[in-house]
Amino acid sequence: MQSPAGSPGKALKEALLSARREEQLTIGVYESATLMIDDPDSVSFCVLAMDEGFECDIALQIHFTLIQSFCFENDISIVRVSDVQRLVEIIGDKDEDAHCVLITKPADGSWEDPAMEKLHLFCEEMNGMNDWVPEIILPEH
């Protein structure tokens, strides 16, 4: 089930921009997997981005399956987006592999974001409807 073009996409964009400002983003499949293994409690939210090459990339599919399983086991909210390029524009790092982006929590717990709360609620609602990795459509601007 795809999200409407409204609040979940806008909330995700706001959360990503805020996390970028606060230096609370981990970008890349390998970097994300490493963080999840080393410090799973620091991870607040996971975004998996698929593109046209996803269907042909078996290694990426396996990594996504493992990351999804890890998120489920550790109660980490997770969503999919289908526009990797738009995600790259939002996070502002064209040199990174943006197929997986994690939003982390600061060690002191000082950073709270209303957009993150909206995203967690959205994921809870979707999980209640058996949509375990809901898709969010990122707004254009």
Buried (B, 14 or more C-beta within 10 A) or exposed (E): EEBEEEBBBBBBBBBBBBBBEBEBBBBBBEBBBEBBEEEBEBBBBBBBBBBEEBEEBEEBEEBBEEBBEBBEEEEBBBBBBBBBEBBBBBBEBEEBBBBBBBBBBEEEEEBEBEBBEBBBBBBEEBBEEEBEBBBBBBBEE
